[in-house]
């Protein structure tokens, strides 16, 4: 009887998490849609919501308001949603495959690596295409990750979560300083400023057409990998005992993170902390199952960056506040809280 009662309790908990997961995803999508619509309607020229909706469904090329919405604001809002989802899922996958609660593309040197390679591109290869910029961002992200993991693994005990964070901070500071030095010496500071501060102001339909297939396919790959990541969180020995090829999972997860982080930096610049904050919030809502953590993180990450971009335009009009600075206002206190919690656990 006790065994049956225990099974009933476990089944009830699983059903509760299942309900919470689907509720978070569906409610998040509804709020995200409203957020995008409201973001598109706001700006130097406030446009009524019904006009915004009409411009999206039935665009009129002779209507100036419709042109503003479809050519400027809508691609910007969609880019915010897409890149917010990419940063959040990259952080969730990193935390899952490394079992490091403080993993994030910004903290692990990926964003700084992409920025460093972009600084070199602007200094020496100013005529390269946007597609080449995206490809080089991947290489930069891989460079930053290799440096961080290499430095963190040098001491006995390997790359512990705290060593990864410290190595990430050191590598980020080094690559950022080198990027700024290159920008100043070769007089490309203005070109690099966009990627340093972070923002989606320059996003257009051409960029979205190039980036969306990469991000969409990679997000789908992360969802396919989600069950394996959940098993990885039980411990590598347990996962191997269940027949999981942990090496292949880690390799696939690493490729997914590099693609998401590299693409995101190429579009909006070095916006950090989304991949740190969102997976933790999502985990608290839907539980430890990555089959829900990854899609829910994508939705909440998209919502966070859409709202951050909206706030960046509305707090001090007509000037814009860097999106990266606004996200950092949330991310830095959360990072300090996690660091203190991790220190107590040691």
Phi, psi and omega in degrees: 000321181294321178296316179297320179295320179295318178297321179296319179296316180297316179298321178295320179295318179296320177296322178296317178292323177299315179296316180296322180296310180293324178296316180298318182292310184291316178295320178297319178296320179296313179294323178298317178300316178296319180297318178295316180299317180291321179298320180294330183278345185258147178164198178302326174245109178286128182245130180304151183297324181292327176290322177299314180296320179294322181294326180286317184279320184226074183295139178241113184292347179266353181265118182300322180295321178295322179294319178299315182294310188281331183265335185242305191278319183295313177297328178293316180293319179293323176295321177300313181296315183294315183285326174300318177296319182295313179299317183294315180292323176301317178295319180297317180294318178299314180296327182287312185281337179260348185054038179246110183292350182254012181287138178197145183299329178286320181282335183267011174087358183292315180296318180293324177296318177297317179297323179297314179294324177295322177298318178296319179299313181294329183282321189245338184227062188293341184264012184287157182279169180293324178297320178294325176298317179297315180297319179290332175296322175300315181298318178296319178297318178296321178299312179299317180296317180297318179297316182295310182292326177295314180293317182293336184268359185290328183271164179296139182102349175077195186274085176286161180306317181291322178295322177297318179295316180295316177296321178298318178297318181293314181294320178299316179297318181295309183292325177294318178296318178296320179298315180293323178297316178297317181298318181289315184294321183261009174059047176237027183299320182294324178293325183275342185301323180300315181285335179287316183275330180087133179175163181241018186298328184268008184290139178220179184294327180296316177297317180298320179296329180279324188270323186304317179299321180294310181295316181299313180295322181288321176297320177297319177297322178295321179292322177297325182277354190299320180296318179295324178293323176299319178294323178300328182288347175283349184117143185296321180295317179295317180297319178294323177296333178273005176092010182277134175275090188296326179297318179292323179296316179296318179296314179296318178297321178296317178298318179299315181296316181297319179295315181293313183291316181297315178296317183297316180294323179296331183270310188244353182092191187276076175267115184258174170077345178297315180289347176271312188284310189298314180300325179291317177297316180297318180298325177291336181270313189256352180094191188274001184280115183288348173294338174253328182300316185292308178294323179293323177296321178300316181292312182290325176296318176299316180296318181299314183287327175298314180292324178295319178293322177297315179296323180299329180273335189259340185288324183219062182291149001275359178285160179242139175271138178303132181299322180301324179292320180293318179295325180295331177299330175272319189288322184294311176301323179293320177298316179298321177297315180293321179297318178294320179295319179294323179294321178294329183283344181286000000 
